[in-house]
Amino acid sequence: MPHSKKLLYIFLLFFSLLFSVSLQAQPSIIDSLKNVYNNYHNEDTTKVRLLQQIGFAYRSQSPDSVFSSADKTLNLAFKINDSVGIALAYDLRSLAFYLIGKVDSAMTNLQNTLAIYTKLNDLSGRASTLNNIGILYYESNNNNEAIAYYLDALKIREELNNEKSIADCYNNLGNVYNKVGDYATALSYSFKALKIREKYGNLYDIADSYANISALYLTIKNYEEAYQFALKAKRYFIELNSLDGIIYSYINIGCINIEMDKFDDAYANLTKGLNLCKKSGFQMYYSLIYYNIGNTYLKQKEYEKAKLYIDSALTVYDSQFNHEIVYRCYSDMGHIARIEKDLSLSEKYLMKAKELAERNGDSKIGINIIKELALLMEQKGDFKQAYFYSKLAYDKNEQINESILNNGVYDMKLNYLMENYNQKLAILEKEESLRSADIKFQRLLLISFAVVLLLFVGIIIIQKKNVNKLRKAHQLILKQSNEISNKAEELRQINTTKDKILSLLSHDIRGPIQSLVIFMDMLNSDMLSPDEFNIYKKKFITNLTNTNAMLNNLLAWSKSNFEKIKHDNKSTVSIANVVNDVVDILSQNIQEKNIKIQKHITDNSVVSADYDQLQIIFRNILANAIKFTPNEGIIAFSAIKNNDTWEVSVKDSGMGMSEAKVNELNSEALIKSDIGTNGERGTGFGWMIIKEFVAANKGTFKIESKIGEGTCITIVLPIASGS
């Protein structure tokens, strides 16, 4: 049967266990180390350490390079009698053997390392080696020994208060508890490791923890969480150029794809991992990848392709590494043979798988094999053997307490099979001896039980419906309450804004009107000479023009905010036409200050917007530019197309603004208007209109300004469709 999820026990996150050192083996780091080594000519402990670091940096790139550096490190360390260097060399050789799947050779080198650190009383080195020995026991399925060594390493590291190394131990303990099925403990250790690693910010270690947590979520069937953590891990490994991490990520994501029935994605990811393996020489992955590709085809019932890849997994299988793959392969081959009704071959494969699983002490996988044997015996018609294997699987399932995974609910499929087999066996053994009265009585009991069960289910359904109705009613009331609160807050804000605006307008409109009354009185009294009349006339024309613009802004704002017009007045608008209209409207103000207007706008500059609102936006921007630009200054209009928007800019050569003033314009508060270069005044209301109408037309704005260098305001608007 497909086993991609549980098979990850062996390989999931093994790269994170590569001796718990967080050097990021990017080519730039390797090149830097080699450059320092080539320019260092003394044969001393420094050169030994450089060789060891170069070898370790190659761990995610080339196992052969790790071997080469390990041998050079060992030879030089012996030559200068460097005990710590010899220990580091053995440790590096152990890593090299591990990378090519030679676990026994890796263990021999680690025992040499441990002996040296023990003799030197080097607690840090001893803890690191104990941790690494635990890793090898973990890979050999000796879980009790793995836990014992991890805990010994953790105890020393806690005494040394080395948080980074403590995180490595937590990480490894999470892996082994995942493997033995204690998922709550596994998650606890894994998240404790992640918390410490995020504190120190090493991307390799963080990616390692993400990968572990992904594996755990995959095991407990939380596929969405598993996928998200796997993507995070892959992103970091790609950033670090860690080949082993990238390969693992493709395998992990492929296995998640299989469980989510995304078979094309699974095949693509597993194939990418296989190609990288072939290029980099990470042999320990071959059998796992071939097995999971076969599993992909098996779940799609493409049995010939499945057999081809599973057979390839057996062919490249290394007996020193990943013992679990071989009996999973035999189990799946037995499943395929049963489906194809080659029952003799199926039994041969399944018995071989059962024997290997029991020899390796793997009870959990053994249960799946025994279940498959039960189905085989039922298919053969041997119901006694079918019952025997069903009962055996049930008993083993109880012993390892797989209820951790499903919160205490037994395997429903197994229960169903056992009931089925019990009924068939009872019929075979007692068919002749059962009396009709007993049969009727049993039927009566079953009917009574069914009636009671139906009543119970009906009560539960009715109760659930009532609860759902109450919940929906509560949610509706809560939603309506929130809407009322939001509307009340919106009205409060509108009233507050209205009061502020009316206060400003009452002051700024009263001034020009009072001045006009005084001017008319002076005319009636013949108090003004012709020259004085011309001077006052120009001032009052300017004041009345500004007052008229202010009233236009007020009318536009009122129309937008108080009437709440529902229809959409957006159309295809030419930016050039809008700018020409605005310049014409404010031509008197432009001429008074002798300002030069420049236009760099093509005829094809068209946007989707409300023409009236767009004209008000640029009229206010131009009015502000005129106000703060000195006589004979320059105001330039330009429009630049950027993907699906037009960026329309108005740049002046005026006074410019401080950073504080720019921040004020970007805020939600009403703006206090400053005095222009010729003493022009305003309310600040125009800028509020600009912001509101830009937002209404799905646009954005940007302000760039420095004191003495002028101001540039850019309005970004959506391009008209079809233009």
C-alpha positions as CSV (number, residue, x, y, z in Angstrom):
1,M,0.0,0.0,0.0
2,P,1.2,3.6,-0.4
3,H,3.4,4.7,2.5
4,S,4.9,8.0,1.4
5,K,4.0,9.9,4.5
6,K,5.4,7.4,7.1
7,L,8.4,6.7,5.0
8,L,9.7,10.2,5.7
9,Y,10.6,8.9,9.2
10,I,14.0,7.8,7.8
11,F,14.9,10.7,5.5
12,L,12.9,13.6,6.7
13,L,15.2,16.4,7.7
14,F,18.3,14.2,7.9
15,F,20.4,17.0,6.5
16,S,19.5,19.0,9.6
17,L,21.3,16.3,11.6
18,L,24.6,16.8,9.8
19,F,26.5,17.4,13.0
20,S,24.6,20.4,14.1
21,V,26.9,23.2,12.8
22,S,25.4,26.1,11.1
23,L,28.0,27.3,8.6
24,Q,26.2,28.2,5.3
25,A,28.1,26.4,2.6
26,Q,27.6,28.9,-0.2
27,P,30.3,28.9,-3.0
28,S,31.4,32.4,-1.9
29,I,32.2,31.0,1.6
30,I,34.1,28.1,0.1
31,D,36.1,30.4,-2.2
32,S,36.9,32.7,0.7
33,L,38.1,29.9,2.9
34,K,40.2,28.4,0.0
35,N,41.7,31.8,-0.7
36,V,42.8,32.2,2.9
37,Y,44.2,28.6,3.0
38,N,46.2,29.1,-0.2
39,N,47.8,32.3,1.2
40,Y,48.6,30.7,4.6
41,H,51.9,28.9,4.5
42,N,52.5,27.8,8.1
43,E,51.8,24.2,9.0
44,D,50.1,24.7,12.3
45,T,46.7,24.4,14.1
46,T,45.3,27.4,12.1
47,K,45.9,25.5,8.8
48,V,44.2,22.4,10.3
49,R,41.1,24.4,11.2
50,L,41.0,26.0,7.7
51,L,41.1,22.5,6.1
52,Q,38.3,21.3,8.4
53,Q,36.1,24.3,7.7
54,I,36.6,23.9,3.9
55,G,35.5,20.3,4.2
56,F,32.5,21.1,6.2
57,A,31.5,23.9,3.9
58,Y,31.4,21.3,1.0
59,R,28.9,19.2,3.0
60,S,25.9,20.4,0.9
61,Q,27.9,20.6,-2.4
62,S,30.2,17.5,-2.9
63,P,30.7,14.4,-0.6
64,D,34.0,13.7,-2.5
65,S,35.3,17.2,-1.6
66,V,34.4,16.5,2.1
67,F,36.4,13.2,1.9
68,S,39.4,15.0,0.4
69,S,39.5,17.8,3.0
70,A,39.0,15.2,5.8
71,D,42.1,13.2,4.7
72,K,44.2,16.4,4.4
73,T,43.1,17.5,7.8
74,L,43.9,14.2,9.4
75,N,47.4,13.9,7.8
76,L,48.4,17.5,8.9
77,A,46.9,17.1,12.4
78,F,48.9,13.9,13.0
79,K,52.0,15.6,11.5
80,I,52.0,18.5,14.0
81,N,50.5,16.3,16.9
82,D,47.3,18.4,17.1
83,S,44.8,16.3,19.2
84,V,41.8,18.6,18.6
85,G,42.6,18.7,14.9
86,I,42.7,14.9,14.8
87,A,39.3,14.8,16.5
88,L,37.9,17.3,14.0
89,A,39.3,15.2,11.1
90,Y,37.6,12.1,12.3
91,D,34.4,14.0,12.8
92,L,34.7,15.3,9.2
93,R,35.4,11.8,7.9
94,S,32.3,10.6,9.7
95,L,30.2,13.3,7.9
96,A,31.6,12.2,4.6
97,F,30.7,8.6,5.2
98,Y,27.3,9.7,6.3
99,L,26.7,11.6,3.1
100,I,27.2,8.5,1.0
101,G,25.2,6.3,3.3
102,K,28.0,4.4,5.1
103,V,26.6,4.5,8.6
104,D,28.9,1.9,10.1
105,S,32.1,3.7,8.9
106,A,30.6,7.0,10.1
107,M,30.1,5.4,13.6
108,T,33.7,4.1,13.8
109,N,35.1,7.6,13.1
110,L,32.8,9.2,15.6
111,Q,33.9,6.8,18.3
112,N,37.5,7.9,17.6
113,T,36.4,11.5,18.0
114,L,34.6,10.8,21.3
115,A,37.7,9.1,22.7
116,I,39.9,12.1,22.0
117,Y,37.5,14.6,23.5
118,T,37.0,12.5,26.6
119,K,40.8,12.3,27.1
120,L,41.1,16.1,26.6
121,N,38.1,16.7,28.9
122,D,36.6,18.9,26.2
123,L,33.0,19.1,27.2
124,S,31.8,21.0,24.1
125,G,33.5,18.6,21.7
126,R,32.2,15.6,23.7
127,A,28.6,17.0,23.6
128,S,28.8,17.5,19.9
129,T,30.1,14.0,19.3
130,L,27.4,12.4,21.6
131,N,24.8,14.3,19.6
132,N,26.2,13.0,16.3
133,I,26.4,9.4,17.5
134,G,22.7,9.8,18.5
135,I,22.0,10.8,14.8
136,L,23.6,7.6,13.5
137,Y,21.6,5.5,15.9
138,Y,18.5,7.4,14.7
139,E,19.3,6.5,11.1
140,S,19.9,2.8,12.2
141,N,16.4,2.7,13.8
142,N,17.9,2.2,17.2
143,N,15.6,4.9,18.7
144,N,16.2,4.2,22.4
145,E,20.0,4.6,22.0
146,A,19.4,7.7,19.9
147,I,17.3,9.3,22.7
148,A,19.9,8.3,25.3
149,Y,22.8,10.0,23.4
150,Y,20.8,13.1,22.6
151,L,19.9,13.5,26.3
152,D,23.5,13.1,27.3
153,A,24.5,15.8,24.8
154,L,21.7,18.0,26.0
155,K,22.7,17.7,29.7
156,I,26.3,18.9,28.9
157,R,25.1,21.7,26.7
158,E,22.7,22.9,29.4
159,E,25.6,23.0,31.8
160,L,27.6,25.0,29.3
161,N,24.6,27.2,28.6
162,N,25.1,27.0,24.9
163,E,21.7,27.9,23.5
164,K,22.5,27.2,19.8
165,S,23.7,23.7,20.6
166,I,20.7,23.2,22.9
167,A,18.5,24.0,20.0
168,D,20.3,21.3,17.9
169,C,19.5,18.7,20.6
170,Y,15.9,19.8,20.8
171,N,15.7,19.5,17.0
172,N,17.1,15.9,17.0
173,L,14.8,14.8,19.9
174,G,11.9,16.1,17.9
175,N,12.9,13.9,15.0
176,V,13.3,10.7,17.0
177,Y,10.0,11.2,19.0
178,N,8.3,11.8,15.6
179,K,9.7,8.5,14.5
180,V,8.5,6.5,17.5
181,G,5.0,8.1,17.2
182,D,5.0,10.5,20.2
183,Y,3.9,13.4,18.1
184,A,3.0,15.8,21.0
185,T,6.5,15.5,22.4
186,A,8.1,15.8,19.0
187,L,6.2,19.0,18.2
188,S,7.1,20.5,21.6
189,Y,10.9,19.8,21.0
190,S,10.8,21.1,17.4
191,F,9.1,24.4,18.2
192,K,11.5,24.9,21.2
193,A,14.4,24.5,18.8
194,L,12.8,26.9,16.2
195,K,12.3,29.6,18.9
196,I,16.0,29.5,19.8
197,R,17.2,29.4,16.2
198,E,15.0,32.4,15.2
199,K,16.5,34.3,18.1
200,Y,20.0,33.9,16.6
201,G,18.9,34.3,13.0
202,N,21.0,31.6,11.3
203,L,19.0,30.8,8.1
204,Y,20.4,27.3,7.7
205,D,19.3,26.3,11.2
206,I,15.9,28.0,10.8
207,A,15.3,26.2,7.5
208,D,16.3,23.0,9.2
209,S,13.6,23.5,11.9
210,Y,11.0,24.5,9.3
211,A,11.7,21.2,7.5
212,N,11.4,19.2,10.7
213,I,8.0,20.8,11.6
214,S,6.8,20.2,8.0
215,A,7.6,16.5,8.5
216,L,5.7,16.4,11.8
217,Y,2.6,18.0,10.3
218,L,2.8,15.6,7.3
219,T,2.8,12.7,9.7
220,I,-0.3,13.9,11.6
221,K,-2.0,14.6,8.3
222,N,-2.1,18.4,8.6
223,Y,-1.1,18.7,4.9
224,E,-1.6,22.5,4.6
225,E,0.7,23.3,7.5
226,A,3.2,20.7,6.3
227,Y,3.2,22.4,2.8
228,Q,3.7,25.9,4.1
229,F,6.6,25.0,6.4
230,A,8.2,23.0,3.5
231,L,8.0,26.0,1.2
232,K,9.7,28.2,3.9
233,A,12.5,25.7,4.3
234,K,13.0,25.4,0.5
235,R,13.1,29.2,0.1
236,Y,15.9,29.5,2.7
237,F,17.9,26.5,1.2
238,I,17.8,28.0,-2.2
239,E,19.0,31.3,-0.8
240,L,21.8,29.5,0.9
241,N,22.6,27.4,-2.2
242,S,22.5,24.3,0.0
243,L,22.1,21.4,-2.4
244,D,21.3,18.8,0.3
245,G,18.6,21.0,1.7
246,I,17.2,21.8,-1.8
247,I,17.1,18.1,-2.7
248,Y,15.4,17.2,0.6
249,S,12.8,20.0,0.0
250,Y,11.9,18.6,-3.3
251,I,11.4,15.2,-1.8
252,N,9.4,16.5,1.1
253,I,7.1,18.6,-1.0
254,G,6.7,15.7,-3.4
255,C,5.6,13.4,-0.6
256,I,3.1,16.1,0.6
257,N,1.8,16.4,-3.0
258,I,1.2,12.6,-3.0
259,E,-0.9,12.7,0.2
260,M,-2.9,15.7,-1.3
261,D,-3.5,13.7,-4.5
262,K,-1.5,16.3,-6.6
263,F,0.3,13.6,-8.5
264,D,1.7,15.8,-11.4
265,D,3.2,18.2,-8.8
266,A,4.6,15.2,-6.9
267,Y,6.3,13.7,-9.9
268,A,7.7,17.1,-10.9
269,N,9.2,17.8,-7.5
270,L,10.6,14.3,-7.0
271,T,12.2,14.4,-10.5
272,K,13.9,17.7,-9.7
273,G,15.3,16.1,-6.5
274,L,16.6,13.1,-8.5
275,N,18.3,15.2,-11.1
276,L,20.1,17.2,-8.4
277,C,21.2,14.0,-6.7
278,K,22.7,12.7,-9.9
279,K,24.6,15.9,-10.4
280,S,25.9,16.3,-6.8
281,G,26.5,12.7,-5.7
282,F,24.1,12.4,-2.8
283,Q,23.6,8.7,-3.2
284,M,21.5,8.2,0.0
285,Y,18.5,9.8,-1.7
286,Y,18.2,7.6,-4.7
287,S,16.1,4.7,-3.2
288,L,13.8,7.2,-1.4
289,I,13.1,9.1,-4.6
290,Y,12.5,6.0,-6.7
291,Y,10.2,4.6,-4.1
292,N,8.1,7.8,-3.9
293,I,7.8,8.1,-7.6
294,G,6.6,4.5,-7.7
295,N,4.2,5.4,-4.9
296,T,2.8,8.3,-7.0
297,Y,2.0,5.8,-9.8
298,L,0.7,3.3,-7.3
299,K,-1.9,5.7,-5.9
300,Q,-3.0,6.4,-9.5
301,K,-3.3,2.6,-10.1
302,E,-0.7,2.7,-12.9
303,Y,0.8,-0.5,-11.6
304,E,3.4,-1.2,-14.4
305,K,5.1,2.2,-13.8
306,A,4.8,1.7,-10.1
307,K,6.6,-1.7,-10.2
308,L,9.3,-0.2,-12.4
309,Y,10.2,2.5,-10.0
310,I,9.8,0.4,-6.8
311,D,12.1,-2.2,-8.4
312,S,14.6,0.6,-9.1
313,A,14.5,1.6,-5.4
314,L,15.4,-2.0,-4.4
315,T,18.2,-2.0,-7.0
316,V,20.0,1.1,-5.6
317,Y,19.2,0.3,-2.0
318,D,22.2,0.5,0.3
319,S,22.0,-2.0,3.3
320,Q,23.8,0.4,5.6
321,F,21.3,3.2,5.1
322,N,17.5,3.5,5.3
323,H,16.6,-0.1,6.1
324,E,12.9,0.9,6.0
325,I,12.7,1.4,2.3
326,V,13.4,-2.3,1.4
327,Y,10.4,-3.7,3.3
328,R,8.2,-0.9,2.2
329,C,9.1,-1.8,-1.4
330,Y,8.3,-5.5,-0.8
331,S,5.0,-4.5,0.9
332,D,3.9,-2.4,-2.0
333,M,5.0,-5.0,-4.5
334,G,2.9,-7.5,-2.6
335,H,-0.1,-5.0,-2.7
336,I,0.3,-4.7,-6.5
337,A,0.5,-8.5,-7.0
338,R,-2.7,-8.9,-4.9
339,I,-4.5,-6.3,-7.0
340,E,-3.3,-8.1,-10.2
341,K,-4.6,-11.4,-8.6
342,D,-1.1,-13.0,-8.5
343,L,-1.8,-14.2,-5.0
344,S,1.1,-16.5,-4.7
345,L,3.6,-13.7,-5.6
346,S,1.8,-11.3,-3.3
347,E,2.2,-13.6,-0.4
348,K,5.9,-14.1,-1.1
349,Y,6.5,-10.3,-1.2
350,L,4.4,-9.6,1.9
351,M,6.0,-12.4,4.0
352,K,9.4,-11.0,3.1
353,A,8.4,-7.5,4.1
354,K,6.9,-8.8,7.4
355,E,10.2,-10.6,8.2
356,L,12.4,-7.6,7.5
357,A,10.1,-5.2,9.4
358,E,10.1,-7.5,12.5
359,R,13.9,-8.0,12.3
360,N,14.2,-4.2,12.2
361,G,11.8,-3.7,15.2
362,D,9.5,-1.5,13.2
363,S,6.0,-2.3,14.7
364,K,4.2,0.6,13.0
365,I,5.1,-0.4,9.5
366,G,4.7,-4.0,10.4
367,I,1.0,-3.4,11.2
368,N,0.3,-2.1,7.6
369,I,2.0,-5.2,6.2
370,I,-0.1,-7.5,8.4
371,K,-3.3,-5.6,7.3
372,E,-2.3,-6.3,3.7
373,L,-1.8,-10.0,4.6
374,A,-5.3,-10.1,6.1
375,L,-6.7,-8.7,2.9
376,L,-4.7,-11.2,0.8
377,M,-6.0,-14.1,2.9
378,E,-9.6,-12.9,2.6
379,Q,-9.1,-12.7,-1.2
380,K,-7.8,-16.3,-1.1
381,G,-10.8,-17.4,0.9
382,D,-8.7,-18.5,3.9
383,F,-10.9,-16.7,6.5
384,K,-9.1,-18.3,9.4
385,Q,-5.8,-16.8,8.4
386,A,-7.6,-13.6,7.5
387,Y,-9.0,-13.4,11.0
388,F,-5.6,-14.3,12.5
389,Y,-3.8,-11.4,10.7
390,S,-6.6,-9.0,11.5
391,K,-6.4,-9.9,15.2
392,L,-2.6,-9.7,15.1
393,A,-2.7,-6.2,13.5
394,Y,-5.3,-5.1,16.1
395,D,-3.2,-6.3,19.0
396,K,0.0,-4.6,17.7
397,N,-2.0,-1.5,17.1
398,E,-3.0,-1.4,20.7
399,Q,0.5,-2.0,21.9
400,I,2.1,1.0,20.2
401,N,-0.9,3.2,21.0
402,E,-1.4,4.9,17.6
403,S,-4.3,6.7,19.2
404,I,-1.9,9.6,19.7
405,L,-2.3,10.4,16.1
406,N,-6.1,10.3,15.9
407,N,-7.1,11.4,19.5
408,G,-8.0,7.9,20.7
409,V,-10.2,6.8,17.8
410,Y,-9.3,3.2,16.6
411,D,-8.5,2.5,13.0
412,M,-12.1,2.3,11.7
413,K,-11.1,0.3,8.6
414,L,-9.4,-2.3,10.8
415,N,-12.5,-2.6,13.0
416,Y,-14.7,-3.0,10.0
417,L,-12.5,-5.8,8.6
418,M,-12.4,-7.6,12.0
419,E,-16.2,-7.5,12.3
420,N,-16.5,-8.7,8.7
421,Y,-14.1,-11.6,9.3
422,N,-15.7,-12.5,12.7
423,Q,-19.1,-12.8,11.0
424,K,-17.7,-14.9,8.1
425,L,-15.8,-17.2,10.5
426,A,-18.8,-17.6,12.8
427,I,-21.0,-18.5,9.8
428,L,-18.4,-21.1,8.7
429,E,-17.9,-22.7,12.1
430,K,-21.5,-22.6,13.4
431,E,-23.7,-22.6,10.3
432,E,-25.0,-26.1,11.0
433,S,-25.4,-25.6,14.8
434,L,-27.2,-22.3,14.9
435,R,-30.9,-22.6,15.7
436,S,-33.5,-20.4,13.9
437,A,-34.6,-19.0,17.3
438,D,-31.1,-17.7,18.0
439,I,-30.8,-16.2,14.6
440,K,-34.1,-14.4,15.1
441,F,-33.0,-13.2,18.5
442,Q,-29.8,-11.8,17.1
443,R,-31.7,-10.1,14.3
444,L,-34.0,-8.6,16.9
445,L,-31.1,-7.3,18.9
446,L,-29.5,-5.8,15.7
447,I,-32.8,-4.1,14.7
448,S,-33.2,-2.8,18.3
449,F,-29.7,-1.5,18.3
450,A,-30.2,0.1,14.9
451,V,-33.4,1.8,16.0
452,V,-31.7,3.2,19.1
453,L,-28.7,4.3,17.1
454,L,-30.9,6.1,14.5
455,L,-32.8,7.8,17.3
456,F,-29.6,8.9,18.9
457,V,-28.2,10.1,15.6
458,G,-31.4,12.0,14.9
459,I,-31.3,13.7,18.2
460,I,-27.7,14.8,17.6
461,I,-28.6,16.1,14.1
462,I,-31.5,18.1,15.4
463,Q,-29.4,19.5,18.3
464,K,-26.6,20.4,15.9
465,K,-29.1,22.2,13.6
466,N,-30.5,24.2,16.5
467,V,-27.0,25.2,17.6
468,N,-26.1,26.2,14.1
469,K,-29.2,28.4,13.9
470,L,-28.4,30.1,17.2
471,R,-24.8,30.6,16.0
472,K,-25.9,32.1,12.7
473,A,-28.4,34.4,14.5
474,H,-25.7,35.5,16.9
475,Q,-23.3,36.2,14.1
476,L,-26.0,38.2,12.2
477,I,-26.7,40.3,15.3
478,L,-23.0,40.8,15.8
479,K,-22.5,41.8,12.2
480,Q,-25.4,44.3,12.3
481,S,-24.1,45.7,15.6
482,N,-20.7,46.3,14.0
483,E,-22.2,47.9,10.9
484,I,-24.3,50.3,13.1
485,S,-21.2,51.1,15.1
486,N,-19.2,51.8,12.0
487,K,-21.9,54.0,10.5
488,A,-22.1,55.9,13.7
489,E,-18.4,56.5,13.8
490,E,-18.5,57.5,10.1
491,L,-21.2,60.1,10.8
492,R,-19.3,61.4,13.8
493,Q,-16.2,61.9,11.7
494,I,-18.2,63.6,8.9
495,N,-19.9,66.0,11.4
496,T,-16.5,66.8,12.9
497,T,-15.0,67.5,9.5
498,K,-18.0,69.5,8.5
499,D,-17.8,71.7,11.6
500,K,-14.1,72.3,11.0
501,I,-14.7,73.2,7.3
502,L,-17.6,75.5,8.0
503,S,-15.5,77.3,10.7
504,L,-12.7,77.8,8.2
505,L,-15.0,78.9,5.4
506,S,-17.0,81.3,7.5
507,H,-13.8,83.1,8.4
508,D,-12.2,83.0,4.9
509,I,-15.4,84.0,3.0
510,R,-16.2,86.8,5.5
511,G,-12.9,88.6,4.9
512,P,-13.2,89.1,1.1
513,I,-16.9,90.1,1.3
514,Q,-16.2,92.7,4.0
515,S,-13.3,94.1,2.0
516,L,-15.6,94.3,-1.1
517,V,-18.2,96.2,1.0
518,I,-15.6,98.7,2.1
519,F,-14.3,99.1,-1.4
520,M,-17.8,99.8,-2.7
521,D,-18.4,102.4,0.0
522,M,-15.1,104.1,-0.9
523,L,-16.2,104.2,-4.6
524,N,-19.6,105.7,-3.7
525,S,-17.8,108.4,-1.6
526,D,-15.3,109.2,-4.4
527,M,-12.5,108.5,-1.9
528,L,-10.2,106.6,-4.4
529,S,-8.0,108.1,-7.1
530,P,-7.7,106.3,-10.4
531,D,-4.4,104.8,-9.5
532,E,-5.7,103.6,-6.1
533,F,-8.8,102.2,-7.9
534,N,-6.7,100.1,-10.2
535,I,-4.5,98.7,-7.4
536,Y,-7.5,97.7,-5.3
537,K,-9.4,96.4,-8.3
538,K,-6.6,93.8,-9.0
539,K,-6.5,92.7,-5.4
540,F,-10.2,92.3,-5.2
541,I,-10.4,90.4,-8.5
542,T,-7.7,88.0,-7.1
543,N,-9.6,87.6,-3.8
544,L,-12.9,87.0,-5.5
545,T,-11.3,84.4,-7.8
546,N,-9.8,82.6,-4.8
547,T,-13.2,82.7,-3.0
548,N,-14.9,81.4,-6.1
549,A,-12.4,78.5,-6.3
550,M,-13.0,77.8,-2.6
551,L,-16.8,77.7,-3.1
552,N,-16.4,75.4,-6.0
553,N,-14.3,73.0,-3.8
554,L,-17.0,73.2,-1.2
555,L,-19.7,72.3,-3.7
556,A,-17.7,69.4,-5.1
557,W,-17.0,68.0,-1.6
558,S,-20.6,68.4,-0.6
559,K,-21.8,66.5,-3.6
560,S,-19.3,63.7,-2.9
561,N,-19.8,63.3,0.8
562,F,-23.4,64.4,1.8
563,E,-25.4,63.3,-1.3
564,K,-23.5,60.0,-1.6
565,I,-24.1,59.7,-5.3
566,K,-24.3,56.1,-6.3
567,H,-23.9,56.2,-10.1
568,D,-20.4,56.0,-11.6
569,N,-19.4,59.0,-13.8
570,K,-16.1,57.5,-14.9
571,S,-15.2,57.7,-18.6
572,T,-12.2,57.8,-20.8
573,V,-10.5,61.2,-20.0
574,S,-7.7,62.8,-21.9
575,I,-5.1,64.2,-19.4
576,A,-4.0,66.8,-22.0
577,N,-7.6,68.2,-22.2
578,V,-7.9,68.3,-18.4
579,V,-4.6,70.2,-18.1
580,N,-5.5,72.6,-20.9
581,D,-8.8,73.4,-19.2
582,V,-7.3,73.9,-15.8
583,V,-4.6,76.3,-17.3
584,D,-7.3,78.3,-19.0
585,I,-9.3,78.6,-15.8
586,L,-6.3,79.9,-13.8
587,S,-4.8,81.9,-16.7
588,Q,-5.4,85.2,-14.8
589,N,-3.4,84.0,-11.8
590,I,-0.7,82.7,-14.1
591,Q,-0.4,86.0,-15.9
592,E,-0.3,88.1,-12.7
593,K,2.9,86.3,-11.6
594,N,4.2,86.0,-15.2
595,I,4.7,82.2,-14.6
596,K,5.8,80.0,-17.5
597,I,3.7,76.8,-18.0
598,Q,5.4,73.8,-19.7
599,K,3.4,70.8,-20.9
600,H,5.0,67.4,-21.7
601,I,1.8,65.4,-22.3
602,T,1.0,63.4,-25.4
603,D,-2.5,63.1,-26.9
604,N,-2.7,59.3,-26.1
605,S,-2.4,60.0,-22.3
606,V,-5.9,58.8,-21.4
607,V,-7.2,57.5,-18.1
608,S,-10.4,56.0,-16.6
609,A,-11.8,58.7,-14.3
610,D,-14.6,61.2,-13.5
611,Y,-13.8,64.2,-15.7
612,D,-15.2,66.8,-13.2
613,Q,-13.3,65.4,-10.2
614,L,-10.1,65.1,-12.3
615,Q,-10.4,68.8,-13.2
616,I,-10.9,69.8,-9.6
617,I,-7.8,67.7,-8.6
618,F,-5.5,69.4,-11.0
619,R,-7.1,72.8,-10.6
620,N,-6.2,72.7,-6.9
621,I,-2.7,71.4,-7.5
622,L,-2.0,74.1,-10.1
623,A,-3.5,76.8,-7.8
624,N,-1.2,75.7,-5.0
625,A,1.8,75.6,-7.4
626,I,1.0,79.2,-8.6
627,K,0.5,80.3,-5.0
628,F,4.0,79.1,-3.8
629,T,5.9,79.9,-7.1
630,P,7.6,83.3,-7.3
631,N,7.1,85.7,-10.1
632,E,8.6,84.5,-13.5
633,G,8.8,80.9,-12.1
634,I,8.1,77.7,-14.0
635,I,5.4,75.1,-13.6
636,A,5.8,71.9,-15.7
637,F,3.1,69.2,-16.4
638,S,4.3,65.7,-17.5
639,A,2.7,62.3,-18.0
640,I,4.5,59.0,-18.0
641,K,2.9,55.6,-18.8
642,N,3.9,52.8,-16.3
643,N,2.4,49.4,-17.1
644,D,-1.4,49.9,-16.5
645,T,-1.2,53.4,-15.1
646,W,-0.4,57.0,-16.1
647,E,1.8,59.0,-13.7
648,V,0.8,62.7,-14.0
649,S,3.3,65.1,-12.4
650,V,3.0,68.8,-11.6
651,K,6.4,70.3,-10.7
652,D,7.0,73.9,-9.7
653,S,10.1,76.0,-9.0
654,G,8.6,77.5,-5.9
655,M,9.4,77.7,-2.2
656,G,9.3,73.9,-1.5
657,M,8.2,72.3,1.8
658,S,9.8,70.8,4.9
659,E,9.6,67.1,5.6
660,A,7.2,67.9,8.5
661,K,4.9,69.8,6.1
662,V,5.0,66.9,3.6
663,N,4.0,64.5,6.5
664,E,1.2,66.8,7.4
665,L,-0.2,66.7,3.8
666,N,0.0,62.9,3.9
667,S,-2.0,62.7,7.2
668,E,-5.8,62.6,7.6
669,A,-6.0,66.0,9.5
670,L,-7.3,69.2,7.9
671,I,-4.3,71.2,6.6
672,K,-3.5,74.7,7.8
673,S,-2.8,76.8,4.7
674,D,0.5,78.8,4.4
675,I,0.8,82.2,2.8
676,G,2.0,82.3,-0.8
677,T,4.9,84.2,-2.4
678,N,2.7,87.2,-3.0
679,G,0.8,87.0,0.2
680,E,-1.9,84.7,-1.2
681,R,-4.0,83.0,1.5
682,G,-6.1,79.8,1.5
683,T,-8.0,77.4,3.7
684,G,-6.1,74.1,3.2
685,F,-9.5,72.6,2.2
686,G,-8.4,72.1,-1.4
687,W,-5.8,69.5,-0.4
688,M,-8.5,67.4,1.3
689,I,-10.5,67.5,-1.9
690,I,-7.5,66.3,-3.9
691,K,-6.9,63.3,-1.6
692,E,-10.6,62.4,-1.5
693,F,-11.1,62.6,-5.3
694,V,-7.8,60.8,-6.1
695,A,-9.0,57.9,-3.9
696,A,-12.5,58.0,-5.5
697,N,-10.9,57.5,-8.9
698,K,-8.7,54.5,-7.6
699,G,-5.6,56.5,-7.8
700,T,-2.6,57.3,-5.5
701,F,-0.4,60.4,-5.0
702,K,3.2,61.1,-4.1
703,I,4.8,64.3,-2.8
704,E,8.4,65.2,-3.4
705,S,9.6,68.5,-2.0
706,K,12.6,70.3,-0.4
707,I,12.8,73.8,0.9
708,G,14.1,76.1,-1.8
709,E,14.0,73.5,-4.5
710,G,10.3,73.4,-5.4
711,T,7.6,70.7,-5.2
712,C,6.6,67.8,-7.4
713,I,3.2,66.2,-6.9
714,T,2.5,63.0,-8.9
715,I,-1.0,61.6,-9.3
716,V,-1.1,57.9,-10.4
717,L,-4.3,56.9,-12.2
718,P,-5.5,53.7,-14.0
719,I,-5.1,53.7,-17.7
720,A,-8.3,53.7,-19.8
721,S,-9.3,50.2,-21.0
722,G,-8.4,49.6,-24.7
723,S,-6.0,52.5,-24.9
